[in-house]
């Protein structure tokens, strides 16, 4: 199984998190790791980070454009593309139960206990909200224990996620209109995946630590951009997450409102 990992990075904000992410992935996999830095005028020097297979750069800021650039650069024989945030840590046992039975699936997240915005499916662990607070040994022990307590696959979608390369190519990846601030882009991607006839799944016995909220994107200072993206999603699809029936976005239930949907590409239901 050939996997290529794409990690978009707003380098000025997350260098140290990116280093931890890449080096923990390299310690646990032999996959290609493609880092795409963005938002800075020149390509930053990543020589202090060991394990990067390919480093690309764009001055256009945003998760969507950076991820798409990385995905277009993967090897032709790639089976799955994995997309990861840079503020994620992969413990030694994280992929002990990793299997590739689904066209699109996500590990479950472990997040700090003081992250009050953590989504309901995620597991809490008192291991630090910042690198300065980070307790690596605590995470390693926690993940090693927890992966044996619930070997269950449920519906769901979150980063990091794995997606069959052919599916990614079919749906066209992220919609770059959501950049530079990215709000609603993951929901849009999830809706595209469901429109293609695929139910995203969550592997609850595959765990990844997520520091969360490190980009500054959702710190409340970009309400105008958030509103633009909300309105764009609504116009594109004909519905939003407030419409009845209200979807369970985190469990990937009713995200695609088939009764109101007005976006009908030729690949709709290709994998149904």
C-alpha positions in Angstrom: 0.0 0.0 0.0 1.6 3.3 -1.1 0.5 6.3 1.0 1.5 9.9 0.4 1.0 12.3 3.2 0.3 16.0 2.5 0.8 18.5 5.3 -0.1 22.1 4.6 1.8 24.5 6.9 1.5 28.2 7.6 5.2 28.0 8.4 5.7 31.2 10.3 3.1 30.1 12.9 3.8 26.4 13.3 7.4 25.5 12.6 7.9 23.6 15.9 4.6 21.8 15.6 5.4 20.8 12.0 8.8 19.4 13.2 7.1 17.2 15.8 4.4 16.1 13.3 6.8 15.2 10.5 9.4 13.5 12.7 6.8 11.4 14.5 5.3 10.3 11.2 8.7 9.4 9.8 9.5 7.4 13.0 6.3 5.3 12.4 6.0 5.1 8.6 8.0 4.8 5.4 5.4 6.9 3.5 6.2 9.9 1.4 5.7 13.1 3.4 5.0 16.2 1.3 5.0 19.5 3.2 3.5 22.5 1.5 4.4 25.8 3.1 2.3 28.9 2.3 1.7 32.5 3.1 5.4 33.7 3.1 7.1 35.5 0.3 10.1 33.0 0.0 10.5 29.3 0.6 11.5 28.8 4.3 14.4 26.6 5.3 13.1 23.3 6.7 16.6 21.7 7.1 16.0 21.3 10.8 13.1 18.9 10.2 14.1 15.4 9.4 12.0 13.1 7.3 10.4 15.4 4.7 10.2 13.7 1.3 9.3 16.8 -0.7 8.9 20.4 0.2 6.8 22.7 -1.9 5.8 26.3 -1.4 3.2 28.8 -2.5 2.8 32.4 -1.5 -1.0 32.0 -1.7 -2.2 31.6 1.9 -4.6 28.8 2.7 -5.1 25.2 3.6 -7.0 24.4 0.4 -4.5 25.6 -2.2 -1.6 24.2 -0.2 -3.2 20.8 0.1 -4.2 20.7 -3.5 -0.7 21.5 -4.6 0.7 18.7 -2.5 -1.9 16.2 -3.7 -1.1 17.0 -7.3 2.5 16.2 -6.7 2.1 12.7 -5.3 3.6 9.7 -7.2 1.3 8.2 -9.9 1.3 4.9 -8.1 0.0 6.4 -4.8 -3.0 4.4 -3.5 -4.1 6.7 -0.7 -3.5 10.4 0.0 -3.4 11.2 3.7 -4.0 14.9 4.7 -2.7 15.9 8.1 -2.6 19.2 10.1 0.8 20.3 11.2 -0.2 20.4 14.9 -0.6 16.6 15.2 1.6 14.1 16.9 1.8 10.4 15.9 2.6 8.2 18.8 4.6 5.0 18.3 1.5 2.7 18.4 -0.9 5.0 16.6 -1.3 2.8 13.5 -1.2 -0.6 15.0 -4.8 -1.3 13.8 -4.7 0.8 10.7 -6.5 -0.9 7.8 -7.5 0.3 4.3 -11.0 -1.0 4.1 -12.7 2.2 3.2 -12.4 4.7 0.3 -12.3 7.6 2.8 -11.6 7.3 6.5 -10.2 9.2 9.5 -8.4 8.2 12.7 -10.0 9.4 15.9 -8.4 12.3 17.7 -7.0 12.7 21.1 -7.1 16.3 22.3 -5.9 18.2 25.4 -8.3 18.3 28.4 -8.2 22.1 28.4 -9.4 22.3 24.7 -13.0 23.2 25.5 -13.9 23.3 21.8 -13.1 19.6 21.3 -15.7 17.7 19.2 -17.8 15.0 20.9 -16.2 11.9 19.2 -12.7 12.9 20.3 -10.9 11.5 23.4 -9.5 13.8 26.1 -6.0 13.4 27.5 -4.2 15.7 29.9 -1.0 16.0 27.9 -0.7 19.6 27.0 -2.3 22.3 24.8 1.0 23.7 23.7 4.5 22.3 22.9 5.7 23.8 26.2 3.1 21.8 28.1 3.4 18.7 25.9 3.8 15.4 27.8 5.0 13.0 25.1 5.3 10.0 27.4 1.8 10.5 28.6 0.5 10.5 25.0 2.5 7.5 24.1 1.2 5.5 27.0 -2.4 6.8 26.6 -2.5 5.8 22.9 -1.0 2.4 23.5 -3.6 1.7 26.1 -6.6 3.2 24.3 -6.2 1.5 21.0 -7.1 -1.8 22.6 -10.2 -0.6 24.3 -12.5 0.1 21.4 -11.8 -1.6 18.1 -14.8 0.0 16.4 -15.4 1.7 13.0 -18.1 4.3 12.9 -19.2 7.0 10.5 -17.3 10.2 10.7 -14.8 12.6 9.1 -12.0 14.8 10.5 -8.4 15.6 9.8 -6.2 13.7 9.5 -8.0 11.7 6.8 -7.1 9.1 4.2 -8.7 9.1 0.8 -8.3 6.9 -2.2 -6.2 8.9 -4.8 -8.7 8.1 -7.5 -11.5 9.6 -5.4 -9.5 12.7 -4.7 -8.9 13.2 -8.4 -12.5 12.6 -9.2 -13.9 15.2 -6.8 -11.1 17.7 -7.5 -9.8 18.1 -3.9 -10.5 21.2 -1.9 -12.5 24.1 -3.3 -10.0 27.0 -3.1 -12.6 29.6 -2.9 -12.7 29.0 0.9 -9.1 30.3 1.2 -7.3 32.1 2.7 -9.0 31.4 6.1 -10.5 28.0 5.3 -13.6 27.9 7.4 -16.2 25.5 6.0 -13.7 24.0 3.5 -13.5 20.7 5.4 -17.3 20.5 5.5 -17.4 21.3 1.8 -14.9 18.5 1.1 -16.9 16.1 3.3 -20.0 17.0 1.3 -18.3 16.4 -2.0 -17.2 12.9 -0.8 -20.7 12.0 0.2 -22.0 13.4 -3.1 -19.7 10.9 -4.8 -21.6 8.1 -3.0 -19.0 7.5 -0.2 -19.7 7.3 3.5 -16.7 8.6 5.3 -15.7 6.4 8.3 -13.8 6.9 11.5 -11.4 4.3 12.9 -11.7 4.6 16.6 -8.8 2.3 17.4 -6.4 4.5 15.3 -5.5 7.5 17.5 -3.7 10.7 16.7 -2.9 13.5 19.2 -4.1 17.0 18.1 -2.9 20.1 19.8 -5.7 22.1 17.9 -6.3 25.8 17.3 -2.7 26.7 16.5 -3.2 28.5 13.2 -5.1 31.5 14.5 -7.7 31.0 11.8 -10.6 30.7 14.2 -9.5 33.1 17.0 -12.5 35.4 16.3 -10.6 37.9 14.3 -11.8 36.7 10.9 -15.6 36.8 11.3 -16.0 38.6 7.9 -14.1 35.8 6.1 -16.0 33.2 8.1 -19.3 34.7 7.0 -18.2 34.9 3.4 -17.4 31.2 3.4 -20.6 30.3 5.1 -22.6 32.2 2.5 -20.5 30.7 -0.3 -21.2 27.2 0.9 -24.9 27.9 1.1 -25.0 29.3 -2.4 -23.0 26.5 -3.8 -25.0 23.7 -2.3 -28.4 25.2 -1.6 -28.3 24.4 2.1 -26.1 24.7 5.2 -25.5 23.1 8.5 -28.3 25.0 10.2 -31.0 23.6 7.8 -33.4 20.8 8.7 -32.7 18.0 9.1 -29.7 19.4 11.1 -26.7 17.1 10.2 -24.3 15.5 12.7 -21.2 16.9 10.9 -18.7 15.1 13.1 -20.4 11.7 12.6 -21.0 12.4 8.9 -24.7 11.9 9.0 -27.0 14.0 6.8 -24.3 16.4 5.8 -25.5 16.1 2.2 -29.0 17.4 2.1 -30.3 15.6 -1.0 -33.6 17.4 -1.0 -32.1 20.8 -1.2 -28.8 20.1 -3.1 -28.4 22.0 -6.3 -24.8 21.0 -7.1 -24.8 18.1 -9.5 -21.4 17.3 -11.1 -21.2 14.5 -13.6 -19.4 12.2 -11.1 -22.3 12.4 -8.6 -23.0 9.0 -7.0 -20.0 7.5 -8.9 -19.1 5.2 -5.9 -22.6 4.6 -4.6 
